[in-house]
Amino acid sequence: MSLDVDAPDFSQSSLALSGLVFELPAHGYSVMDWTLTSLLPATPTTSRQFAGGQRASVFARLYASPAARPVSLSWQVISADDRAVASAAGLSPAGNGDVRIELPTSRLTPGEYLLDVRATSSGASAERSVRFTIR
């Protein structure tokens, strides 16, 4: 079995945002390997369905050239009927560019949603979106 992998070169852009990784709080033993934790400071989950009030967050890494700083970060949760139901703006990522967003699961009714994350700076922008469901 062979598999092609496309590894993006984030250094070619003045501003880039990695893919979005869902994570849940760790409960007991984790299968995370030390080699992976050195690259990804989050324990990923494949789940995209969460209970109302369940703690869940999304991790991303922001890549910004020195010329592209400062960077403004915003996110919004969009419902299936295309309404913004939660949002935040002006967030500052940690010094290393890691971004963690706590999903507002306690404020969302059961249904399907889209999380849209956007970084902007000096005319450059990067955006990532991912779907999830509240049970």
Contacts in CASP RR format, 6 or more apart in sequence:
PFRMAT RR
TARGET T0000
AUTHOR 0000-0000-0000
METHOD contacts of the structure
MODEL  1
MSLDVDAPDFSQSSLALSGLVFELPAHGYSVMDWTLTSLLPATPTTSRQF
AGGQRASVFARLYASPAARPVSLSWQVISADDRAVASAAGLSPAGNGDVR
IELPTSRLTPGEYLLDVRATSSGASAERSVRFTIR
8 16 0 8 1.000
10 16 0 8 1.000
10 18 0 8 1.000
10 63 0 8 1.000
11 63 0 8 1.000
13 63 0 8 1.000
13 124 0 8 1.000
13 126 0 8 1.000
14 64 0 8 1.000
14 65 0 8 1.000
14 67 0 8 1.000
14 68 0 8 1.000
14 121 0 8 1.000
14 122 0 8 1.000
14 124 0 8 1.000
15 62 0 8 1.000
15 63 0 8 1.000
15 64 0 8 1.000
15 65 0 8 1.000
15 68 0 8 1.000
15 71 0 8 1.000
15 119 0 8 1.000
15 120 0 8 1.000
15 121 0 8 1.000
15 124 0 8 1.000
15 125 0 8 1.000
15 126 0 8 1.000
16 62 0 8 1.000
16 63 0 8 1.000
16 64 0 8 1.000
16 126 0 8 1.000
17 60 0 8 1.000
17 61 0 8 1.000
17 62 0 8 1.000
17 63 0 8 1.000
17 117 0 8 1.000
17 119 0 8 1.000
17 126 0 8 1.000
17 127 0 8 1.000
17 128 0 8 1.000
18 60 0 8 1.000
18 61 0 8 1.000
18 62 0 8 1.000
18 63 0 8 1.000
18 128 0 8 1.000
19 60 0 8 1.000
19 128 0 8 1.000
20 58 0 8 1.000
20 59 0 8 1.000
20 60 0 8 1.000
20 115 0 8 1.000
20 117 0 8 1.000
20 128 0 8 1.000
20 129 0 8 1.000
20 130 0 8 1.000
21 40 0 8 1.000
21 42 0 8 1.000
21 44 0 8 1.000
21 58 0 8 1.000
21 59 0 8 1.000
21 60 0 8 1.000
22 44 0 8 1.000
22 45 0 8 1.000
22 46 0 8 1.000
22 47 0 8 1.000
22 48 0 8 1.000
22 56 0 8 1.000
22 57 0 8 1.000
22 58 0 8 1.000
22 130 0 8 1.000
22 132 0 8 1.000
23 42 0 8 1.000
23 43 0 8 1.000
23 44 0 8 1.000
23 45 0 8 1.000
23 56 0 8 1.000
23 57 0 8 1.000
23 58 0 8 1.000
23 59 0 8 1.000
24 43 0 8 1.000
24 45 0 8 1.000
24 47 0 8 1.000
24 54 0 8 1.000
24 55 0 8 1.000
24 56 0 8 1.000
25 55 0 8 1.000
26 43 0 8 1.000
30 43 0 8 1.000
32 43 0 8 1.000
40 59 0 8 1.000
41 59 0 8 1.000
41 98 0 8 1.000
42 57 0 8 1.000
42 59 0 8 1.000
42 100 0 8 1.000
44 59 0 8 1.000
48 130 0 8 1.000
48 131 0 8 1.000
48 132 0 8 1.000
48 133 0 8 1.000
49 132 0 8 1.000
49 133 0 8 1.000
49 134 0 8 1.000
49 135 0 8 1.000
50 56 0 8 1.000
50 103 0 8 1.000
50 105 0 8 1.000
50 132 0 8 1.000
50 133 0 8 1.000
50 134 0 8 1.000
50 135 0 8 1.000
51 105 0 8 1.000
51 134 0 8 1.000
51 135 0 8 1.000
52 105 0 8 1.000
52 106 0 8 1.000
52 108 0 8 1.000
52 110 0 8 1.000
52 134 0 8 1.000
52 135 0 8 1.000
53 105 0 8 1.000
53 106 0 8 1.000
54 105 0 8 1.000
55 102 0 8 1.000
55 105 0 8 1.000
56 102 0 8 1.000
56 103 0 8 1.000
56 105 0 8 1.000
57 100 0 8 1.000
57 101 0 8 1.000
57 102 0 8 1.000
57 103 0 8 1.000
58 100 0 8 1.000
58 101 0 8 1.000
58 103 0 8 1.000
58 115 0 8 1.000
58 117 0 8 1.000
58 130 0 8 1.000
59 98 0 8 1.000
59 99 0 8 1.000
59 100 0 8 1.000
60 98 0 8 1.000
60 99 0 8 1.000
60 101 0 8 1.000
60 117 0 8 1.000
60 128 0 8 1.000
61 97 0 8 1.000
61 98 0 8 1.000
61 99 0 8 1.000
62 71 0 8 1.000
62 73 0 8 1.000
62 93 0 8 1.000
62 97 0 8 1.000
62 98 0 8 1.000
62 99 0 8 1.000
62 119 0 8 1.000
62 126 0 8 1.000
63 97 0 8 1.000
64 71 0 8 1.000
64 97 0 8 1.000
64 119 0 8 1.000
64 121 0 8 1.000
67 122 0 8 1.000
68 121 0 8 1.000
68 122 0 8 1.000
68 124 0 8 1.000
69 121 0 8 1.000
70 92 0 8 1.000
70 121 0 8 1.000
71 92 0 8 1.000
71 93 0 8 1.000
71 119 0 8 1.000
71 120 0 8 1.000
71 121 0 8 1.000
72 89 0 8 1.000
72 90 0 8 1.000
72 119 0 8 1.000
72 120 0 8 1.000
72 121 0 8 1.000
73 89 0 8 1.000
73 90 0 8 1.000
73 91 0 8 1.000
73 92 0 8 1.000
73 93 0 8 1.000
73 99 0 8 1.000
73 117 0 8 1.000
73 118 0 8 1.000
73 119 0 8 1.000
74 87 0 8 1.000
74 88 0 8 1.000
74 89 0 8 1.000
74 90 0 8 1.000
74 91 0 8 1.000
74 117 0 8 1.000
74 118 0 8 1.000
74 120 0 8 1.000
75 87 0 8 1.000
75 88 0 8 1.000
75 91 0 8 1.000
75 101 0 8 1.000
75 115 0 8 1.000
75 116 0 8 1.000
75 117 0 8 1.000
75 118 0 8 1.000
76 84 0 8 1.000
76 86 0 8 1.000
76 87 0 8 1.000
76 115 0 8 1.000
76 116 0 8 1.000
77 84 0 8 1.000
77 85 0 8 1.000
77 86 0 8 1.000
77 87 0 8 1.000
77 103 0 8 1.000
77 104 0 8 1.000
77 108 0 8 1.000
77 113 0 8 1.000
77 114 0 8 1.000
77 115 0 8 1.000
77 116 0 8 1.000
78 84 0 8 1.000
78 85 0 8 1.000
78 113 0 8 1.000
78 114 0 8 1.000
78 115 0 8 1.000
78 116 0 8 1.000
79 85 0 8 1.000
79 111 0 8 1.000
79 112 0 8 1.000
79 113 0 8 1.000
80 111 0 8 1.000
80 112 0 8 1.000
80 113 0 8 1.000
85 107 0 8 1.000
85 108 0 8 1.000
85 113 0 8 1.000
86 104 0 8 1.000
86 107 0 8 1.000
86 108 0 8 1.000
88 101 0 8 1.000
91 99 0 8 1.000
93 99 0 8 1.000
99 117 0 8 1.000
101 115 0 8 1.000
101 117 0 8 1.000
103 115 0 8 1.000
103 132 0 8 1.000
105 134 0 8 1.000
108 134 0 8 1.000
109 134 0 8 1.000
110 134 0 8 1.000
110 135 0 8 1.000
111 133 0 8 1.000
111 134 0 8 1.000
112 131 0 8 1.000
112 132 0 8 1.000
112 133 0 8 1.000
113 131 0 8 1.000
113 132 0 8 1.000
113 133 0 8 1.000
113 134 0 8 1.000
114 129 0 8 1.000
114 130 0 8 1.000
114 131 0 8 1.000
115 129 0 8 1.000
115 130 0 8 1.000
115 131 0 8 1.000
115 132 0 8 1.000
116 127 0 8 1.000
116 128 0 8 1.000
116 129 0 8 1.000
117 127 0 8 1.000
117 128 0 8 1.000
117 129 0 8 1.000
118 125 0 8 1.000
118 126 0 8 1.000
118 127 0 8 1.000
119 125 0 8 1.000
119 126 0 8 1.000
119 127 0 8 1.000
END
